[in-house]
């Protein structure tokens, strides 16, 4: 009877060591870090154990091998007593090996993988005790192992690059099949992409820029500002691309007070701030940091030759992370992606819509390396200005030009590939 109890005890110990090895390896390091910050003593204890990887691994391997060898010896002795020496050895070799494999390896590791955090929290005190008890043995084993390592060829130690770390985080998000925290996961991925997207990809193109002639009379300026939903108005002089100042609606109030008081020679430039120009190749991460440093929300985008390309705002950058932001002054055309579905099942979309907005909204995978807008993508691939009715197939997506105004593609039908 004692032999059976001994075997059961050894199998239980093997269950513990195998399950613990899997759980401690699989448990989320960020989760443990967060729990430690919240005062979880076992999480803090486990983090300290994992920090000394050599001692942890040696303890688990030593304990697991000792109990497995002992279990094999005890079970072999039991089988010989029951079935005789010949058949006992055979039974111990096949039957007992299967039992040990199932109850000491497959079962505990499968169970630990299904609940790594709770399993690791439960076994942490016992694991700490085992590390202390086995310390002399693991020290000897680690000393021997380190000595043998010096005999092996020296290999260059690998360090993760920034791109590898980002790819690892993206992969961890994509591998999580849980539908909870979907928005949060999307925001994290967007943050990781901030230094790969430029302001030229998200800017409001100069063709859509709302601006005002600096020579306009005060009453014209007041009337213009009262009918615009924007809080900052670029002022141009001579030609629309020559921006000389930025007029904020708050400054207009001061200007109105001065105008009402009858001040002569009222100059609108006296109430403007200097325009801030940024390159269209500036990454969104750099632009976000620049907005924060300068305490500004509005910048004019220029190319390498200094030609005006459009404008970018702090809200534009934030929308790349959190999605569309609408306020009480936004019209539907400004705040949301406008589209309709045709009878053929295609989506009818304005040609000026950015590819990033389409991919984010529809979960598409249209290429955005060659152009920022869907119209720009067609022009790039076609290498000419297509006429309405022409169709292009790009990465499985069928794009049909529906509307054209001079050289601008105004309306496009997009039929995604069949899944």
C-alpha positions, 0 to 999 in steps of 0.5 A: 500500500505504501508503494502505491501512495509513494507512486501517487505522491511522485506523480503529484510532484511531477504534475506540479513541476511540469505545470509550474514550468509551463505556467511560469513561462506562459504567464503574461509579464506585463500582467505580472508587472501590473499586479505587482504595482497594485500590491500583489505579493505573489506577483512580486515574488514570481517576478523576482523568481523569473528575474533569476532564470537560471535558478528557476530553470534548474530547480524545475528541471532537477525536481521534475527529473528526480520525481520522474525517475523515482516514479519510474523505479517505483512503478517498475518494482510494483509491476514486477511484484504483480506480473513477474520479472519478464512481464513486469518490465514490459508493463512498466515500460509501456503502460506506466510510461503512458500513465506518467506521460499523461498525468505528469506531462500532457495533463499538467501542461495543458491545464497550466496553458489554459489558466497560466496566471491563476496556476502560477499564483497558486504554486508560487509559494511552493515554488519558492520553497523548492528553490530554497531546498534545491539551492545546493543542487541547482548551484552545482548544476549551474556551475557545471553548465557554465563551465561547459558553455565556455567550451562551446563556440562563442555566438554573438548575442542577439538584441531585439531592434525597435522594429522587432519589438513593435512587430512582437507587440502587433503580433501579440495583439493579432494573435489574441482572438478575444473580441474584448478591448477591440478599440483599445487594441486598435489604438495601440496598433495605431500608436505603433504606426505613428512614426511610419505615417507622415503628415502628408498621408493625413493632411487636408489637401490645399484644394480643400483649404478654407482660407481668406484674403488678407486684403479683405475688409473687416466686415467681410472677415467678420461675416466669413468667420461667422459662417465657417466651422473652423477655429483657425483661418489661414490668410493669404496675400497675392495668391492662395498658396502664399499664407502670411498669417493664421487668424484665430476666432478668439482674435476676431472677437478682439478685432470686432471690439476694436472695430466697434470702438472706431479704431482707424487703420485696422489691420487684420495681420495685427491679430494673426499669429505667424504661420508654422510650416512643416515638411510633408515627410514629417512622421506623425510621432514627430509632429505630435511631439512638435504640437506638444512642444510648441503648444500649437494645434495647426500647421501648414504642410509644404513639400521639399521645395516649400510649395504649400500642400495642405494643413494638418491639425492636432485633431488629425493626428489624434484621429489616427489613434482614436478614430473620427472625432466629431464636435458640435460644429462639424458637418457630416461631410467633415466628420465622417467617411461618406459612402453609399452602396451601389446595386452592384455591391460596390462602395461609392466613395469620394476620390479624395478620401484617404486610403488609410481611412478606407482601410480602417473603416472597412478593414480593407488592405488597399496599398497605401505606400504609393498614394495617400488618397484612393484617387491618387492610387488610381492615377499612380497605377494608371500612369494617366488620367482615366475617364469615367467608366474605366476600371482598374483591379488593384490587389484584388479590389475593383476600382471604377472611375465614376466622376471626374472634374477636369484632372481630378477624380471625384467619385470612385466605386470600390468592389472589395475582393470576394472572401 
